Amino acid sequence: MRDIAINLRARSDQRDLIDRAASSLGRNRSDFMLEAACEKAQSIVLDSTFFSLDGAAFARFSALLDAPIQPNPALDRLMARQPLWEK
């Protein structure tokens, strides 16, 4: 249950754009805006997550990052394909 209000000001053209997008997804403005804001917030939080390691764990982590890449035939095939936007 929602029990907190979040208020913001927008220009009428911004509101109209949001309403059009929400309507195209069958949602109301509030649901659309809350979902969009939460998706963006989650992306930012996940991109900026900090983690700490002790010395031994950091050494293992660094070794994994520095290790040579293992052969991956499926990735090689994918990377060899011409992208659709270049066709």
N, C-alpha and C positions, 0 to 999 in steps of 0.2 A: 504494500500500500504506500502510495506517495504521500508524504506528510511535510515536505519542505518545498517552498516556492522559490524559483529562480527567475528573476526578472531581468530583462534587458531591453534596450532600445534599438530599433532598426529603422531604416528608411523604408518607405512604402514599396519601392522596387525590390528591396531585399526580401521583405515579407511576402510579396507576390511570387517571387522566385521559389522561396521555401515552400509556400503553399502549393505551387504547381508541382514541385518535386514530390512533396508528401502525398498529394492527391494521386499522382501517377503510381505510387506504391500502395495506395489504399490506406494510407495512414493519416492521422490528423497532425496538425502543426507541432503540437507539444511532443507527441511520440516520436515524430521524425527528428526534431531538433535534439531531443534527449539522446536518442540512439546515435545520431551523428556526432554529438559532442562526446559521448562516452567512448565511441570507437576511436576518435582522435586522441582523447586523453589516455586511453589504454595503450595506443601506439607510442605515444611520447614516453609514458612510464616504462614500457617494456624496452624502448630504445635507450633509456638512460639508467637502467638498473645497474647498481654497483654491487660487486661481490668481492669478498676478500678471501685470501687463501693463506695458509701457513706456508712456511718455507718449502717443505717437502711437496705439498700439493701444488704450489706455484712452479716448482721445478718440473713436476710431471706434466702440468698444463703447458708450460713452455716447450717441453720436449715434444708434445703432441703437435703443437703449432709449427714447430721447426722441422718435424719429420717430413721426409719426402712424400709426395702424394702417391698413393697406391694406384695401380692401374684400374681404370673403370671404363670398360668398353661401352657401356650404355651412355655414359657422359660424353665419351669421345664421339659417338654417333650423333648425339644431340648437338654438340658444338660444331660438328662438321656440316650440319644442315644450314642451308641458306635461310635467313630470317624472312618471314612473309613480307615485311615492309621493304625488302630489297629485291623482291621478285618483280 
